Amino acid sequence: MSTDLCQALLAAPGWDNPGRLPITFAQFLADAAEKGEAVNTLFEERLFDLVGILHRITDALASEDIPHELIGGLAVLIHVEEANPEHSTLTRDVDLMVRRADLERIKDVAAKHGFRFRHTAGLDMLLYGDTNSARNAVRLFFSGDKECPIQPVRKAIHAQEVFVTPVADLVTMKLSAYRDKDRVHVRSMDAAGLITAEIEKALPAELQSRLQHVRETE
């Protein structure tokens, strides 16, 4: 991304205003009951935990104008929930793409909001609270662009907006990694109608072949 685009992203509404206070899980259940909505309690409670961690770290980064974007399974879930919630699949990870040049600032900001930095098995992560478990860790991945991560889109989850990697980039990431969980995520996006003909056509030949294989082995 160019410097101008990076500055435009930082100036977008929300970077200096993290948004409304998060609701509690009890409030979420009460709201769902009032609307007559069915709730998968185990799914939603785990998702609620993940989203709580997500909002804590993204609000902190936004307050300091540190560019970031959500990638991975939780990004897939947010896109799919918006398009067709029937095809959502739960994830256990909160993955953020950031600039490597911002790492020291991220460590400092995160520490002020209850996170501890840890590097293990070649992976940088932020652990929340006193736990040493990676269950609710925020995993950090670094953009290859020295100026800024690829331009994210704004999406809402649990009444707050976050910056999320666009579908086209997620499809490329997932087909490139091509692990079991990545194929599950590709199927989820495809079933929700997110992988359009335009996105498919823009894929390299090898990734188009992998997408076809995922579809044929669904």
N, C-alpha and C positions, 0 to 999 in steps of 0.2 A: 504494500500500500504506500502511496506517496505521502509526503509530509503534510500536504494540504488535506488529504483525506483523513489522515490521522488526527489533525487538528479539528476537523469537522466532527469526527467521532467524539472527541473529548468535549466539544462544545454542545453536543446533543443533549436535550433535556434528560435528566436522570443521572448524569455523571456527578453532579453536585447536589443531587436530591435523591437519595436512595429510595424514597417512596414511603408508603404507609407502613405502619408497624405490622409485623407478622401476626397472624391469628394463631391461637392455640389449637391443638388437635381436637380438644373438646368443642371449641367453637366451630371448627370445620365440620365435625359430626352433627352438631346441632343445626348448622346451616343446611347441610344435606338432608337431614330429617324434615326440616321445615319445607324444603322444596320437593319432598317426596322422592328423593333420589336414592337408589340402592347403592350401598357402599361395601366394597371388599375391604374389611377392616384391616386384615394383615397386610394387604398390598398398600393401602393408603397410609397406614401407620409407618411402614418402612419408608415409603415415599416422602411422608411428612418429615421424618428425621433427616433424610437426604436434602430436601429442599431447605430445611432450617439451616443446615450447615452451609448450603450454597448461598443463601441470602446473607448469612453472617459474613462470609468472606467477600462476596461481590459488593455488598454495601460498604465494607471497609475499603476495598480497592477503589470503588467509585468515589468515595469521599476524598481520596487523595489523587484523583485523576490518573489512576494507573490503568492503562488499557488492558483488557482481558476479554476472553470469550469462553463460553461453555462448549466443550466438545464431548465426544464419547456417548455412552449409553443414555445418560440423562438428557443430553441434547436431543438425541433421537426420540426419547419419550416425550419431550415437550412438543416437538414438531408433530408427532403422531397423535398426541392428545388433542391438539388443535384440529387436525384433519379428520381423524376417526378414532376415538378412544377405545373402540372395541379391539384394536390391534396393538395396544400398548403392551410393552413388556418391561418388567421391573429390572432395574440395574442396581448394583451395589456400590458404584463409584461416582465420585464427583471429580471430573477432570476439567482443568482449566488450561487454556493456551495463553501464554504471556510472553513478554519480551525478556530474553535473558538479561539484557541490560538493566531491567527493573528488579532483578531478583533480590538485591539487598534491601531496596525500598519495600518490597513485598514482605520480606522477613520482618522488618521493623513494624510495618502497619499491622501485619497479622498478629504479632506478639501483643500489641496493644488491645487486641480484640479476642484474646484467649487462645490463640493458636501457637503451636510450637513447631519449628522447622525440623525436619528430619530427612537425612539422605541415607537410603538403604537400598541395596541390590540395584544400584545404578539409577534409582528413581528419587526425585525430589518430591516431598510431600509436606503438608501442613496437618498436624494432629490437633484436634480441638479438645480442650480441657485436660484432665489428668490422665486419660487413657493412653496407652501405648499401642492400642489396636489400630490397624489400618482400616477397620470396618467403616468408620466415618471420616476417613482422611480425605483431604483435598489433594489430588495428584496434579503436579505441575508439569506441563509440557511447553516446549519453547518453539516459538515461531521462527521460521527460517528468514523472515523479513526483518531486517535490522531496524526499520522505521516503526513498524506497527504490525500487530497480528492482522490476518485477513479480515476484511470488513464483516462484522457480525450483523445479525438482525435482532430487533427487539422483540422479545416474547414474554408473555406473562404466565406465571405459575404461582398458584396460591396467593393471588391478589397483588403480586409484586412483579415488576419487570426485570428481566436479566438479558444480557447480551449473549446470543447463541450463534454458533456457526451455521451458515446457511445449509439447506438440504443438499445442494449439489456438492459442497465440500465434504459433508458427512458421508455421502455415498462414495466419493473417491477415497476417503480415509478408510472406510469399512471394507471396501473391495480390495484395497491395497493390503491391509492387514490380514484379512481373510481367515481369521480364526473362527471357531465354532460360534462364539458369541457375536462376532461381526456378521456372520451369515444370518444369524437370528435377527439382528438389527436391520439388515438389508431387507429381509422378508417382511419385517414389520413396516418399514417405510413403503415398500412396494405395495403391500396389501392395503395401506391407507391411501394409496393413490399419489404418493409424493414423488415417486421416480417417474417423471414425465418423459415423453419422447425427446424433448429438447435436452434434458439432463443426460439421458442415455446416449444420445448422439454425440455429446461433447466428451464422453469417456474415451480413453485410449482403447485400442482394439482388445488388448489383453483384459482390461476391466469389463468391457462389454461382454466378452466371452465368459468371465466369471459371473456376471449378472445373469446371463442366460442359464448357466449351470445351476445357480441358486434357484431360479424359477422352475427349472426342470426337475429339481430334487426336492421341491417343497413338500 
